[in-house]
Amino acid sequence: MAEIINLADLELAFERKKQEIASLETVQEAKEYHARAKALLNYCKSQHKDRKDIQNKLAELKIDAACQGGQLLKQMKEKGERDKGGRGELGKRVEFHNETQPPTLSGLGFTKAKSHRWQLIARLPKKEREKYYDKEKKRAEGDGELTESGLYRYADRCLRVPPEFPPMPKGRFRVIYADPPWQYSDELVEGYGTAEHHYRTLSIKELCEMPFPKTTKDAVLFLWITSPIKRQGKYKEALNSWGFIERAEWIWNKLRHNFGHWNSVRHEYLFICTKGNCPLEVQRLFPSVISIDRTKIHSKKPEYFRKMIEVLYPSGRRIELFARVKTLGWDSWGNEA
């Protein structure tokens, strides 16, 4: 792509460039091609804002390079597993610390998130990818844009299989604590790990259809909700399906910088929701804003909030949904637990 020096050249060479991408043989080649297409796309956006057609062509080349890179990453992984680490990219031997070892993601300049994204879109059949291109190009004539993250979401929908839920513990529960893997619809941003890169997320429909623990006549639910989910308001559909009504909320101030599209989102909400008549068992009013530094583990909640729940509702059977570990005094439900 280095010989493309103006927009006219791109229009003439577009189909040839797409064929070039399909012939790339290493992840590094695909990565470099992707970087050049991205640089040209950014230049076109800044200098030729009215040329949506050219922007779409550059975006398509950039995405094709990512798909080719994802396929090569998959082959590299499969080859490495077969050879027990004896060979690297596409079976070529590589030297590392005087030993023959396969290249690592970091050695190739990849994060796990980026590798995951490229390999997922590479799994999408070419016909489906072209279908996405055609649809988005028509939409891009307005305010839309052909993007790699858009294809990622499209691929996730096309390739998605119904979630497999573990069996729910038997019996009835009075206290439920839940941190659902909410599914987002926003853009994926390079360098920041979205929820999909850490665990499988669930749509509102899937959350409504998931098994929910049986409760006593009067029960309470402590539910974690992020700022985007709260703003969209669709969490109420899940609450209604579970039979709970929101009553109040705490705000967790995470103190340290956290990524957001419009600001540094350093807070999350813990809703208290009830079913039947389930007021506070212990009349202790914790402050509505609780400031505790966040950890480096994605979405891990401070143990302070679990202790707070135990203080407010010391009796009755308790269960944590989407739990990562088992906790004394609590039943746990979730794939990680």
Residue frames relative to the residue before (quaternion, step in Angstrom):
aa qw qx qy qz dx dy dz
M 1.0000 0.0000 0.0000 0.0000 0.00 0.00 0.00
A 0.4642 0.7180 -0.4291 0.2914 3.57 1.24 -0.28
E 0.6773 0.5108 -0.3144 0.4261 3.61 1.06 -0.67
I 0.5374 0.5915 -0.4258 0.4243 3.61 1.22 -0.12
I 0.0078 -0.8399 0.5414 -0.0373 3.58 -0.37 1.20
N 0.7928 0.1260 -0.1168 0.5847 3.60 1.20 -0.10
L 0.6937 -0.5112 0.3216 0.3925 3.53 -1.28 0.33
A 0.6057 0.5626 -0.3601 0.4323 3.58 1.06 -0.67
D 0.6217 0.5439 -0.3334 0.4545 3.56 1.01 -0.82
L 0.6461 0.5285 -0.3274 0.4428 3.56 0.94 -0.85
E 0.6440 0.5300 -0.3328 0.4399 3.59 0.89 -0.86
L 0.6918 0.4743 -0.2710 0.4722 3.58 1.00 -0.82
A 0.7745 0.3861 -0.1772 0.4687 3.57 1.02 -0.85
F 0.3551 0.7948 -0.4582 0.1795 3.60 1.26 -0.07
E 0.7082 0.4556 -0.2783 0.4620 3.59 0.72 -1.03
R 0.6315 0.5270 -0.3337 0.4606 3.58 1.03 -0.75
K 0.6473 0.5225 -0.3152 0.4568 3.57 1.03 -0.80
K 0.6249 0.5303 -0.3407 0.4606 3.59 1.03 -0.71
Q 0.6496 0.5047 -0.3120 0.4753 3.58 1.05 -0.75
E 0.6025 0.5624 -0.3483 0.4465 3.57 1.08 -0.71
I 0.6399 0.5447 -0.3240 0.4344 3.55 0.94 -0.91
A 0.6660 0.5171 -0.3031 0.4441 3.57 0.95 -0.89
S 0.7005 0.4604 -0.2698 0.4739 3.61 1.19 -0.44
L 0.4146 0.7014 -0.4825 0.3215 3.62 1.24 0.05
E 0.2638 -0.8278 0.4858 0.0954 3.57 -0.83 0.99
T 0.7780 0.2537 -0.1665 0.5500 3.61 1.16 -0.29
V 0.6312 -0.5340 0.4086 0.3866 3.52 -1.25 0.49
Q 0.6438 0.5411 -0.3256 0.4322 3.57 0.98 -0.85
E 0.6299 0.5240 -0.3305 0.4684 3.59 1.03 -0.76
A 0.6580 0.5025 -0.3034 0.4717 3.56 0.95 -0.90
K 0.6411 0.5326 -0.3152 0.4538 3.58 1.00 -0.85
E 0.6742 0.4873 -0.2922 0.4718 3.60 0.96 -0.89
Y 0.6308 0.5234 -0.3270 0.4703 3.58 1.02 -0.80
H 0.6334 0.5380 -0.3057 0.4647 3.55 1.02 -0.91
A 0.6672 0.5088 -0.2995 0.4542 3.59 0.93 -0.90
R 0.6603 0.4985 -0.3176 0.4633 3.60 0.98 -0.80
A 0.6471 0.5103 -0.3166 0.4698 3.58 0.99 -0.84
K 0.6435 0.5265 -0.3153 0.4575 3.56 1.03 -0.81
A 0.6524 0.5152 -0.3108 0.4607 3.58 0.99 -0.86
L 0.6630 0.4924 -0.3018 0.4763 3.58 0.98 -0.84
L 0.6257 0.5370 -0.3315 0.4586 3.57 1.05 -0.77
N 0.6595 0.4992 -0.3086 0.4697 3.59 0.91 -0.87
Y 0.6327 0.5249 -0.3254 0.4672 3.57 1.05 -0.79
C 0.6628 0.5103 -0.3026 0.4568 3.57 0.91 -0.92
K 0.6434 0.5281 -0.3212 0.4517 3.58 1.00 -0.80
S 0.7130 0.4568 -0.2573 0.4656 3.57 1.02 -0.80
Q 0.7838 0.3453 -0.1668 0.4885 3.59 1.01 -0.79
H 0.7878 0.1897 -0.0919 0.5788 3.59 1.16 -0.51
K 0.0448 -0.8615 0.5057 0.0017 3.56 0.67 1.12
D 0.6782 0.5055 -0.2919 0.4465 3.57 1.13 -0.60
R 0.6307 0.5474 -0.3346 0.4366 3.62 1.24 -0.25
K 0.0679 -0.8278 0.5568 -0.0070 3.55 0.43 1.23
D 0.6090 0.5724 -0.3544 0.4194 3.57 1.09 -0.70
I 0.6820 0.4603 -0.2862 0.4910 3.57 0.95 -0.87
Q 0.6118 0.5460 -0.3500 0.4528 3.59 1.02 -0.75
N 0.6476 0.5222 -0.3147 0.4571 3.58 1.00 -0.82
K 0.6421 0.5195 -0.3242 0.4611 3.59 1.00 -0.81
L 0.6656 0.4889 -0.3002 0.4773 3.58 0.95 -0.88
A 0.6390 0.5202 -0.3241 0.4647 3.57 1.00 -0.82
E 0.6458 0.5221 -0.3192 0.4565 3.58 1.01 -0.80
L 0.6420 0.5065 -0.3220 0.4770 3.59 1.00 -0.78
K 0.6366 0.5315 -0.3158 0.4610 3.57 1.00 -0.86
I 0.6902 0.4709 -0.2827 0.4711 3.59 0.90 -0.92
D 0.6230 0.5349 -0.3437 0.4556 3.59 1.00 -0.77
A 0.6377 0.5229 -0.3245 0.4633 3.58 1.02 -0.81
A 0.6387 0.5154 -0.3221 0.4719 3.59 1.04 -0.78
C 0.6485 0.5160 -0.3174 0.4609 3.60 1.00 -0.80
Q 0.6498 0.4965 -0.3144 0.4821 3.56 0.99 -0.84
G 0.6401 0.5181 -0.3178 0.4700 3.57 1.01 -0.79
G 0.6420 0.5268 -0.3207 0.4555 3.58 1.02 -0.77
Q 0.6409 0.5149 -0.3202 0.4708 3.56 1.04 -0.76
L 0.6683 0.4941 -0.2914 0.4735 3.56 1.00 -0.85
L 0.6101 0.5341 -0.3471 0.4712 3.59 1.09 -0.66
K 0.6413 0.5213 -0.3144 0.4670 3.57 1.00 -0.83
Q 0.6614 0.4951 -0.3066 0.4727 3.59 0.94 -0.88
M 0.6292 0.5403 -0.3239 0.4554 3.55 1.03 -0.83
K 0.6582 0.5085 -0.3009 0.4665 3.56 0.97 -0.90
E 0.6724 0.4960 -0.2985 0.4613 3.57 0.90 -0.94
K 0.6567 0.5076 -0.3088 0.4644 3.58 0.97 -0.83
G 0.6500 0.5209 -0.3103 0.4581 3.56 1.00 -0.85
E 0.6546 0.5066 -0.3152 0.4642 3.58 1.01 -0.78
R 0.6590 0.5064 -0.3142 0.4588 3.60 1.01 -0.77
D 0.7551 0.3901 -0.2016 0.4869 3.53 0.98 -0.90
K 0.4105 -0.7264 0.4625 0.2999 3.59 1.28 0.11
G 0.7345 -0.4285 0.2356 0.4705 3.54 0.96 0.85
G 0.4953 0.6912 -0.4215 0.3151 3.61 1.19 0.07
R 0.7870 0.2070 -0.1308 0.5663 3.56 1.18 -0.45
G 0.3942 -0.7365 0.5099 0.2052 3.49 -1.21 0.51
E 0.8674 -0.0949 0.0806 0.4818 3.49 -1.16 -0.78
L 0.8487 -0.0786 -0.0063 0.5230 3.55 -0.69 1.21
G 0.7125 -0.4876 0.2518 0.4372 3.57 1.03 0.79
K 0.5189 0.6282 -0.4357 0.3825 3.60 1.22 0.05
R 0.4335 -0.7047 0.4948 0.2658 3.57 -0.88 0.91
V 0.1035 -0.7890 0.6043 0.0396 3.54 -1.05 0.84
E 0.3497 -0.7337 0.5461 0.2029 3.56 -1.11 0.70
F 0.0805 0.7845 -0.6068 0.0989 3.55 -0.89 0.97
H 0.8238 -0.0941 0.0195 0.5586 3.58 -0.52 1.20
N 0.6718 -0.5329 0.2790 0.4323 3.56 0.97 0.98
E 0.6596 0.4328 -0.3230 0.5227 3.57 1.23 0.37
T 0.4667 -0.6596 0.5066 0.3009 3.55 -1.17 0.52
Q 0.1725 0.7815 -0.5731 0.1763 3.58 -0.44 1.25
P 0.5350 -0.6094 0.4597 0.3620 3.59 -1.15 0.49
P 0.5524 -0.6017 0.4431 0.3694 3.61 -1.12 0.53
T 0.3862 -0.7017 0.5487 0.2395 3.55 -1.12 0.66
L 0.6583 -0.4888 0.3790 0.4290 3.57 -1.25 0.28
S 0.6724 0.4900 -0.3039 0.4643 3.56 0.89 -0.90
G 0.6301 0.5387 -0.3310 0.4509 3.56 1.07 -0.70
L 0.6891 0.4378 -0.2631 0.5141 3.56 1.19 -0.58
G 0.5313 -0.6472 0.3967 0.3762 3.56 1.30 -0.06
F 0.5425 0.6129 -0.3935 0.4185 3.59 1.17 0.60
T 0.3051 -0.6687 0.6365 0.2337 3.52 -1.25 0.57
K 0.6378 -0.5049 0.3935 0.4283 3.59 -1.22 0.26
A 0.6226 0.5577 -0.3356 0.4344 3.56 1.06 -0.79
K 0.6850 0.4794 -0.2866 0.4679 3.57 0.88 -0.95
S 0.6322 0.5250 -0.3263 0.4671 3.59 1.00 -0.79
H 0.6373 0.5283 -0.3155 0.4639 3.57 0.97 -0.90
R 0.6766 0.5064 -0.2942 0.4463 3.57 0.87 -0.98
W 0.6853 0.4843 -0.2921 0.4588 3.58 0.86 -0.93
Q 0.6785 0.4878 -0.3076 0.4550 3.58 0.93 -0.81
L 0.6277 0.5334 -0.3473 0.4482 3.59 1.06 -0.66
I 0.7020 0.4461 -0.2930 0.4715 3.61 0.78 -0.92
A 0.5939 0.5656 -0.3659 0.4398 3.61 1.18 -0.49
R 0.6268 0.5505 -0.3322 0.4401 3.60 1.16 -0.52
L 0.5662 0.6079 -0.3858 0.4013 3.57 1.19 -0.44
P 0.4819 -0.6694 0.4707 0.3133 3.64 -0.76 0.94
K 0.6232 -0.5842 0.3746 0.3606 3.55 -1.10 0.80
K 0.6272 0.5435 -0.3442 0.4392 3.62 0.99 -0.77
E 0.6606 0.4927 -0.3072 0.4759 3.57 1.02 -0.80
R 0.6216 0.5332 -0.3433 0.4599 3.58 1.06 -0.71
E 0.6576 0.4961 -0.3065 0.4770 3.59 0.96 -0.87
K 0.6099 0.5506 -0.3404 0.4571 3.57 1.09 -0.71
Y 0.6443 0.5068 -0.3094 0.4820 3.56 1.01 -0.84
Y 0.6313 0.5380 -0.3321 0.4491 3.60 0.95 -0.88
D 0.6791 0.5031 -0.2974 0.4441 3.59 0.81 -1.02
K 0.6672 0.5107 -0.2959 0.4544 3.54 0.94 -0.94
E 0.7171 0.4552 -0.2591 0.4599 3.57 0.84 -0.97
K 0.5992 0.5588 -0.3669 0.4406 3.60 1.09 -0.58
K 0.6407 0.5063 -0.3199 0.4804 3.56 1.04 -0.76
R 0.6762 0.4811 -0.2868 0.4786 3.56 0.98 -0.87
A 0.6368 0.5690 -0.3218 0.4090 3.58 1.09 -0.72
E 0.5157 0.6276 -0.4309 0.3929 3.57 1.21 -0.22
G 0.6719 0.4194 -0.2877 0.5383 3.56 1.27 -0.35
D 0.7875 -0.2469 0.2133 0.5229 3.57 -0.58 -1.18
G 0.4993 0.6843 -0.4166 0.3300 3.57 1.25 -0.08
E 0.1627 -0.7792 0.5996 0.0825 3.54 -1.33 0.16
L 0.4131 -0.6809 0.5520 0.2469 3.54 -1.04 0.88
T 0.0804 0.8329 -0.5365 0.1092 3.60 -0.45 1.18
E 0.6032 -0.5598 0.4426 0.3561 3.52 -1.29 0.50
S 0.6723 0.4907 -0.3008 0.4655 3.57 0.98 -0.82
G 0.5914 0.5556 -0.3637 0.4575 3.58 1.16 -0.56
L 0.6526 0.4879 -0.3079 0.4912 3.57 1.01 -0.81
Y 0.5936 0.5678 -0.3603 0.4421 3.60 1.07 -0.72
R 0.6888 0.4664 -0.2878 0.4745 3.60 0.85 -0.93
Y 0.6281 0.5326 -0.3266 0.4637 3.56 1.05 -0.81
A 0.6579 0.5033 -0.3006 0.4727 3.59 0.96 -0.90
D 0.6363 0.5362 -0.3306 0.4452 3.56 0.98 -0.84
R 0.6550 0.4987 -0.3093 0.4760 3.59 1.01 -0.80
C 0.6861 0.5018 -0.2874 0.4415 3.59 0.91 -0.95
L 0.7690 0.3781 -0.1790 0.4833 3.56 0.95 -0.93
R 0.4711 0.7166 -0.4186 0.2990 3.56 1.28 -0.22
V 0.1618 -0.7564 0.6266 0.0955 3.56 -1.02 0.84
P 0.6247 -0.5484 0.3765 0.4090 3.62 -1.08 0.57
P 0.5041 -0.6648 0.4526 0.3147 3.60 -0.95 0.82
E 0.2970 -0.7232 0.5932 0.1920 3.53 -1.18 0.64
F 0.1637 -0.8139 0.5540 0.0623 3.56 -0.46 1.22
P 0.4601 -0.6535 0.5135 0.3123 3.60 -1.02 0.72
P 0.6128 -0.5536 0.3932 0.4043 3.62 -1.15 0.41
M 0.4360 -0.6936 0.5160 0.2503 3.54 -1.08 0.80
P 0.5371 -0.6144 0.4573 0.3534 3.64 -0.96 0.77
K 0.4724 -0.6866 0.4789 0.2758 3.55 -1.04 0.80
G 0.6359 0.5237 -0.4006 0.4011 3.55 -1.27 0.39
R 0.4791 -0.6582 0.5072 0.2828 3.54 -1.36 0.03
F 0.2235 -0.7892 0.5665 0.0790 3.52 -1.09 0.83
R 0.3470 -0.7341 0.5520 0.1896 3.53 -1.14 0.76
V 0.7865 0.2108 -0.0921 0.5731 3.59 1.06 -0.78
I 0.0383 -0.7921 0.6087 -0.0217 3.57 -0.82 1.07
Y 0.1015 -0.7742 0.6246 0.0153 3.55 -0.94 0.99
A 0.0557 0.8405 -0.5302 0.0967 3.62 -0.54 1.12
D 0.0630 -0.7550 0.6524 0.0190 3.52 -1.11 0.87
P 0.1331 -0.8542 0.4968 0.0763 3.61 0.40 1.22
P 0.4491 -0.6595 0.5261 0.2943 3.60 -1.18 0.56
W 0.1512 -0.8374 0.5206 0.0691 3.57 0.44 1.24
Q 0.3183 -0.7335 0.5697 0.1901 3.55 -1.07 0.80
Y 0.2255 -0.7886 0.5636 0.0978 3.55 -0.91 1.00
S 0.3130 -0.7488 0.5556 0.1807 3.55 -1.26 0.41
D 0.4977 0.6806 -0.4220 0.3332 3.59 1.24 0.13
E 0.6893 -0.4840 0.3505 0.4097 3.54 -1.34 0.17
L 0.3844 -0.6730 0.5785 0.2542 3.55 -1.16 0.66
V 0.1851 -0.8132 0.5477 0.0666 3.56 -0.80 0.99
E 0.5438 -0.6493 0.4374 0.3024 3.53 -0.89 1.06
G 0.8095 0.2925 -0.2068 0.4651 3.59 -0.95 0.86
Y 0.7259 0.3418 -0.2418 0.5457 3.59 1.23 -0.19
G 0.3716 -0.7568 0.4980 0.2027 3.54 -0.85 0.99
T 0.2202 -0.7678 0.5877 0.1288 3.56 -0.61 1.11
A 0.7273 -0.4569 0.2817 0.4277 3.56 -1.28 0.35
E 0.6292 0.5766 -0.3372 0.3974 3.59 1.00 -0.87
H 0.6633 0.5136 -0.3096 0.4476 3.58 1.16 -0.51
H 0.7046 0.4467 -0.2526 0.4901 3.58 1.27 -0.23
Y 0.7804 -0.0940 0.0947 0.6108 3.58 1.11 -0.69
R 0.5984 -0.5525 0.4226 0.3975 3.54 -1.24 0.27
T 0.2781 -0.7532 0.5739 0.1613 3.55 -0.88 0.94
L 0.2909 -0.7510 0.5702 0.1620 3.56 -1.27 0.43
S 0.4340 -0.6793 0.5285 0.2664 3.55 -1.02 0.83
I 0.6695 -0.4695 0.3680 0.4427 3.57 -1.25 0.22
K 0.6290 0.5389 -0.3303 0.4526 3.59 0.99 -0.84
E 0.6797 0.4806 -0.2928 0.4705 3.60 0.92 -0.90
L 0.6347 0.5151 -0.3332 0.4699 3.60 1.06 -0.69
C 0.6456 0.5140 -0.3222 0.4639 3.59 1.05 -0.71
E 0.7365 0.4275 -0.2225 0.4747 3.57 1.08 -0.75
M 0.4907 0.6759 -0.4296 0.3432 3.59 1.26 -0.22
P 0.5628 -0.5571 0.4549 0.4074 3.61 -1.16 0.37
F 0.1134 -0.7840 0.6080 0.0527 3.56 -0.94 0.87
P 0.5454 -0.6494 0.4056 0.3410 3.60 -0.90 0.83
K 0.4940 -0.6131 0.5184 0.3338 3.55 -1.15 0.61
T 0.2003 -0.8012 0.5574 0.0845 3.55 -0.97 0.84
T 0.5631 -0.5276 0.4957 0.3986 3.51 -1.34 0.18
K 0.7110 -0.4421 0.3114 0.4496 3.59 -1.24 0.23
D 0.7600 0.1878 -0.1035 0.6135 3.57 1.02 -0.84
A 0.1156 0.8073 -0.5618 0.1390 3.56 -0.59 1.14
V 0.2346 -0.7577 0.5940 0.1344 3.54 -1.31 0.39
L 0.1544 -0.7781 0.6060 0.0593 3.55 -1.09 0.84
F 0.1525 -0.7474 0.6417 0.0797 3.56 -0.91 1.00
L 0.0233 -0.8523 0.5163 -0.0808 3.55 -0.34 1.31
W 0.3065 -0.7475 0.5637 0.1718 3.57 -0.80 1.07
I 0.0156 0.7877 -0.6134 0.0548 3.55 -0.92 0.99
T 0.3420 -0.7411 0.5417 0.2008 3.56 -0.88 0.93
S 0.7031 -0.4891 0.3241 0.4016 3.54 -1.28 0.37
P 0.6777 0.4748 -0.3245 0.4583 3.68 0.81 -0.82
I 0.6526 0.5111 -0.3207 0.4583 3.59 0.98 -0.82
K 0.6361 0.5233 -0.3217 0.4669 3.58 1.01 -0.80
R 0.6647 0.5165 -0.3026 0.4470 3.55 0.95 -0.91
Q 0.6708 0.4928 -0.3026 0.4643 3.59 0.99 -0.79
G 0.3339 -0.8036 0.4421 0.2177 3.57 1.16 -0.56
K 0.5096 0.6825 -0.4181 0.3158 3.60 1.21 -0.13
Y 0.4780 0.6714 -0.4407 0.3557 3.59 1.24 -0.25
K 0.5664 0.6180 -0.3782 0.3928 3.58 1.20 -0.55
E 0.5762 0.5745 -0.3779 0.4419 3.58 1.16 -0.55
A 0.6596 0.4934 -0.3061 0.4773 3.57 0.98 -0.83
L 0.6339 0.5339 -0.3281 0.4533 3.57 0.95 -0.88
N 0.6624 0.5077 -0.3054 0.4586 3.58 0.91 -0.91
S 0.6686 0.4992 -0.3109 0.4551 3.59 0.96 -0.83
W 0.6890 0.4552 -0.2757 0.4920 3.57 1.15 -0.61
G 0.4981 -0.6982 0.3950 0.3293 3.60 1.29 -0.21
F 0.5709 0.5975 -0.3767 0.4186 3.60 1.16 0.55
I 0.2355 -0.7400 0.6147 0.1379 3.54 -1.30 0.53
E 0.4186 -0.7098 0.5012 0.2642 3.60 -0.85 0.91
R 0.2171 -0.8064 0.5452 0.0730 3.54 -1.02 0.91
A 0.7814 -0.1322 0.1429 0.5928 3.58 0.87 -0.97
E 0.2239 -0.7853 0.5624 0.1299 3.57 -1.26 0.05
W 0.2444 -0.6977 0.6462 0.1897 3.49 -1.36 0.43
I 0.2614 -0.7367 0.5996 0.1712 3.54 -1.18 0.55
W 0.2271 -0.7564 0.6006 0.1247 3.54 -0.79 1.06
N 0.1878 -0.7624 0.6140 0.0809 3.56 -0.65 1.19
K 0.2726 -0.8210 0.4868 0.1211 3.58 -0.40 1.28
L 0.4300 -0.7503 0.4087 0.2918 3.58 1.35 -0.03
R 0.7927 0.3056 -0.1753 0.4976 3.60 0.59 -1.08
H 0.6730 -0.5045 0.3718 0.3928 3.54 -1.29 0.49
N 0.0076 0.7708 -0.6365 0.0271 3.54 -1.07 0.83
F 0.5562 -0.6591 0.3947 0.3168 3.56 -1.00 0.80
G 0.1142 0.7601 -0.6364 0.0654 3.55 -1.22 0.66
H 0.5691 -0.6161 0.4193 0.3474 3.59 -1.17 0.46
W 0.7935 0.2806 -0.1316 0.5237 3.59 1.05 -0.74
N 0.7887 -0.0284 0.0139 0.6140 3.57 1.18 -0.48
S 0.6077 -0.5251 0.4316 0.4108 3.54 -1.32 0.00
V 0.2008 -0.8235 0.5224 0.0926 3.58 -0.11 1.32
R 0.0265 0.8413 -0.5350 0.0721 3.57 -0.08 1.31
H 0.6920 0.4475 -0.2866 0.4886 3.59 1.16 0.36
E 0.0816 -0.7524 0.6515 0.0529 3.51 -1.34 0.43
Y 0.3897 -0.7438 0.5044 0.2014 3.56 -1.15 0.61
L 0.1362 -0.7351 0.6563 0.1018 3.53 -1.19 0.71
F 0.1765 -0.8058 0.5609 0.0706 3.58 -0.33 1.26
I 0.2016 -0.7152 0.6491 0.1626 3.52 -1.20 0.60
C 0.0261 -0.8062 0.5872 -0.0681 3.54 -0.66 1.20
T 0.1741 -0.8172 0.5445 0.0735 3.57 -0.99 0.74
K 0.1855 -0.7276 0.6496 0.1192 3.49 -1.38 0.41
G 0.7889 0.1394 -0.1471 0.5802 3.57 -0.64 1.06
N 0.6501 -0.4651 0.3910 0.4562 3.58 -1.01 -0.87
C 0.2211 0.7925 -0.5287 0.2088 3.57 -0.11 1.28
P 0.0121 0.8224 -0.5678 0.0340 3.63 0.46 1.16
L 0.7086 -0.4203 0.3261 0.4634 3.57 -1.29 0.13
E 0.3935 -0.7173 0.5273 0.2294 3.53 -0.92 0.96
V 0.7492 0.1981 -0.1164 0.6212 3.56 1.17 -0.67
Q 0.3286 -0.7813 0.5022 0.1715 3.57 -0.59 1.14
R 0.3272 0.7028 -0.5580 0.2961 3.52 0.29 1.34
L 0.2202 -0.8060 0.5410 0.0960 3.55 -0.65 1.14
F 0.2074 -0.7682 0.5977 0.0986 3.54 -0.44 1.24
P 0.5855 -0.5854 0.4074 0.3854 3.63 -1.06 0.58
S 0.5493 -0.6473 0.4228 0.3170 3.58 -1.08 0.74
V 0.7389 0.2678 -0.1869 0.5893 3.60 1.22 -0.43
I 0.0553 -0.8022 0.5940 -0.0221 3.55 -0.67 1.17
S 0.1827 -0.8176 0.5427 0.0606 3.57 -0.56 1.19
I 0.1863 0.7490 -0.6083 0.1849 3.55 -0.56 1.26
D 0.4968 -0.6716 0.4629 0.2965 3.58 -0.84 0.97
R 0.4170 -0.6997 0.5228 0.2513 3.57 -1.00 0.83
T 0.4493 -0.6694 0.5201 0.2819 3.56 -1.25 0.46
K 0.6133 -0.5527 0.4139 0.3834 3.57 -1.30 0.06
I 0.5687 0.5831 -0.3815 0.4372 3.59 1.29 -0.17
H 0.5039 -0.6922 0.4271 0.2906 3.56 -0.69 1.12
S 0.8810 0.0443 -0.0770 0.4648 3.54 -0.96 1.08
K 0.4281 0.6966 -0.4814 0.3158 3.64 1.18 0.14
K 0.2721 -0.7877 0.5384 0.1253 3.56 -0.78 1.07
P 0.5608 -0.6133 0.4318 0.3505 3.61 -1.04 0.72
E 0.5424 -0.6351 0.4496 0.3168 3.56 -1.03 0.80
Y 0.4674 0.6967 -0.4231 0.3423 3.60 1.25 -0.41
F 0.6943 0.4959 -0.2925 0.4319 3.59 0.88 -0.94
R 0.6152 0.5195 -0.3577 0.4730 3.60 1.03 -0.62
K 0.6463 0.5114 -0.3162 0.4699 3.58 0.98 -0.85
M 0.6174 0.5459 -0.3388 0.4539 3.57 1.05 -0.75
I 0.6467 0.5137 -0.3165 0.4666 3.58 0.97 -0.85
E 0.6556 0.5154 -0.3105 0.4562 3.58 0.96 -0.85
V 0.6287 0.5184 -0.3334 0.4741 3.60 1.12 -0.63
L 0.7136 0.4661 -0.2617 0.4529 3.58 0.89 -0.95
Y 0.7867 0.1270 -0.0553 0.6016 3.59 1.11 -0.71
P 0.0635 -0.8614 0.5037 0.0172 3.60 0.35 1.23
S 0.7485 0.3531 -0.2121 0.5196 3.62 1.16 -0.42
G 0.6505 0.5061 -0.3937 0.4069 3.53 -1.31 0.34
R 0.5586 -0.6122 0.4503 0.3322 3.52 -1.22 0.52
R 0.1605 -0.8095 0.5629 0.0465 3.59 -0.90 0.97
I 0.0346 -0.7865 0.6163 0.0177 3.56 -1.18 0.67
E 0.2261 -0.7477 0.6082 0.1412 3.55 -1.12 0.75
L 0.2416 -0.7737 0.5743 0.1147 3.56 -0.79 1.10
F 0.8136 0.1464 -0.1771 0.5341 3.57 -1.09 0.86
A 0.2267 0.8069 -0.5079 0.1987 3.53 1.11 0.79
R 0.3643 -0.7214 0.5491 0.2130 3.55 -1.19 0.64
V 0.7832 0.0995 -0.0436 0.6122 3.57 1.17 -0.63
K 0.4868 -0.6255 0.5115 0.3318 3.53 -1.28 0.30
T 0.1562 -0.7998 0.5778 0.0461 3.54 -0.98 0.91
L 0.5483 -0.6270 0.4464 0.3272 3.56 -0.98 0.88
G 0.7980 0.2643 -0.2155 0.4969 3.57 -0.86 0.99
W 0.7235 0.3640 -0.2231 0.5425 3.57 1.30 -0.06
D 0.3567 -0.6319 0.6286 0.2799 3.54 -1.26 0.55
S 0.1915 -0.7904 0.5730 0.1012 3.58 -1.10 0.62
W 0.0222 -0.7820 0.6228 -0.0055 3.55 -1.12 0.76
G 0.4952 0.6263 -0.4851 0.3566 3.56 -0.84 1.00
N 0.6385 -0.5612 0.3712 0.3736 3.57 -1.17 0.57
E 0.7012 0.4751 -0.2784 0.4529 3.57 0.98 -0.82
A 0.6812 0.4749 -0.2876 0.4772 3.58 1.15 -0.53
